[in-house]
Amino acid sequence: MATDKSSSFHLFAPPPVPDYSRLKLCLLSANLCYQKQGQILLSFLRGQPERAVKMILQNSEAIVSIDMPAGPSEVLVIADEHASPVYIAADLLSQAITFSNLYAPKHLIINVKDAEKWEGLIENAGSVFIGPWTPESVGDYASGTNHVLPTYGYARMYSGVSLDSFLKFMTVQSLTEEGLRNLGPYVATMAEIEGLDAHKRAVTLRLKDIEARQSE
């Protein structure tokens, strides 16, 4: 939206949508900062401290002014005996979720109103117990889940024992001649950079055979 001033104008980007691409956002920041002739278009970029917006701002701060390098939202509550514990708990709930994902507990009990709504926000936990009627001991003995769970924060990287723990997986690939023609040169280049001559020859010998047949 341009202003009446000839020397400056304001440009408002669309609001974030859930299916955006970080790459597209970085390209957007570049397009916002430069005109086609390479001249600086904007002097200031401002935005909410969300992860993708932060990426845009820090990607652009070398050429334009940004508001500040911001991280995740934070809340700290200072209260005394006169404060309502219900209000305090409500204020801190979203921060507790963030802490829980960082702490990655073996057992996580979500005992809040509408606890099911918070389940989707949990990323790291060995086993989650939802609602006021789901004590951790039920998971130990009777609910049917396995009690062999990651401890010491390892729930960030590992899951508890399940049927998947007794399975193994392998990958399978099959290229057509056209597929090798398309991928082969890149594979040969990367193998050469790594000094793996045998890997390179495994590709280049096949590519030479393909070229020889095509020239016949």
N, C-alpha and C positions, 0 to 999 in steps of 0.2 A: 504494500500500500504506500504509494508515494506521497510525500508532503509537498507543500507549495514552495518550499525553499529549493532554490536551484542547486545548492551545494551539497544537499544531503537528502536522504530518504530512508524510510523504515521499511524493512522487509520481514514479513511474518511467515515462517514456515508452517506447514500443516501440523496438527497435533500428532503425537505418537500413536501408532496402531500396533496391535499385538503381533502381527506377522511381518514386521519390518526386517530388513537385512542390514547387518552392521556395515557391510561393504557399501551398500547403497547410501547409508547415512554418511559415511566418510566421503563418498563422492559428492554427496549433497553439500557437505561443508566446504569442499573445494570449489564447487560451482558457485556457492554463495559468496565466497571470498574474492573470486576473480571474475573479471569480464573476459570476453573472448580475446581482446587485445592484450591480455595479461596484466591489465591495470587492477589495482586493489579496488574492490567494489564496496566492501564493508569495513567499518572501523571497530564495531562492537558485535559480539555474539553473546547472547544470554540464554539460559535454559535451566530446566529443573535438574536436580542432581541425580538423575537416573543413570544407570550404567551406560546405556548407549549414548545418551546425551552427553555424558562426561567424556566419552570417547571422541565425539564430534568436537567439543570445546577444546580439549587438550590437543587434538590433531590440528587445530587451527590457531593455537595461541601464539605461535611464532610470528604470525603475520597480522593478527587482529587482537584486540583486547577482549578477554573473556571475563566473566564475572568473578570466578574463583575456581580453583581445582576442588571439586566437591566429591565426597564419597557417599556411602549409604546414609539414609536418614538416621538420626540418633535422638533418643529421648532419655533424660535423666529427671527423676522426680525427687524432690526434697519435701518430706512430709513429717508431721508430728502426730501426737495422739488425737488431735482434733480432725485430722483428715479422714475421709471415707476410704476404707480399704478396698471397697468395690470400685471406686473411681480410680484409685491408684493401679489396681490390677488391670482395669480396662486400658489405662494409658500405657502400661508397660507390656501389654500382651504381644504386640507385633515385634517389640524389641526382644522379648523372650524367645520368639520363634527364631530370630536371627542368631541369638546366642546359642540356642539348642542345635542349630545346624552347624555351628562352629565347634561346639563341644562334642557333638556326635556321641550321645550316650548309648550304653548297651540297652537300657530300658528307658523309654520315654512315655510318661503318663500325661495325657491331655485331659485335664479335668476342668473344663470351662463350659459355659453355656454354648450350645450348638457346636460341640466339639468336632463333629464330623466335617464342618466347614473348614477347619484348620488343617485337616489331614493332608490336603494337597500342597500345603506350604512346607511340609517336612521333607527334607532332602537327605538327612543323615541321622540314622538311628538304627540300632540293631533290631528292636521290636517296639511297636507303638501300641499303647493301651488307651483306648478312646472312651471318654465318658466316665461318670461317677461310679458306675457299677463294674468297672473293669480293673481290678487290682493287678499289680504285677505278678503276684503269686499264682494267679490263675494261668498266666502264660507259662509259668514254671512247671505246672503239673497237669493241667486239664484242658486247656483251650485247643490243643492240637498243633500249635506251632512248636518248632524246635527250639530248645533252650541253649543250644550251642551258638553263641552270639559273639560278635566282635566287641572287645572292651578297649579301654585306654585310648579312645578316639579313633580306633581303626574302622568304625562304621562309616567314616568318610571314604574309605577305599574298599571295604569288604562287606559282604552280606553274611547273614547267618547261614548255618548249614540247612540245605534243602535238597530236594531231588536233583537240582542242577549240580550240586556238589559231587554227585556220583556219575555225572555225564562229562564227556569231553567233546570238543567241537573241532572240525577241520574245515579249511576253506578249499574250494575247488574253482579252477578257472580254465577256460577254453577259448582260444582266440581263433578267429578265421584268418585267412591270408590277408584280407583287407585290414583286419584289426591289427595284425603285426606290422603292416605297412604304416599304419597311422601311429602306433605306439612305439615301434622299434627304434626310430631315430632318437627319441627322448630317452629311452632306456639305455641305448648305447652311450649317449652323452653322459648320463649320470654314472654309469659304470666306469667310464673313462675317468671322470673326475675323482671317483673313489679309488682309482688304480686297480680295478678288478677287470683285468684284460680278458680272462676266460668268460666272464659274464658278458662283456662287450662282444666277443667273437661269437658267442651263442646266438646273438641277435644279428650281427652284421653278416655272418655266413648265410643265414636264411634270407636276409634281404637281398643279397647278391644273387641267390638262386631265383628269387622272385623276379628280379630285374632281368636276368638272363632268359627266363622263359617268356617274359613279355616282349623281349627284343627279337625273338625267333620269328 
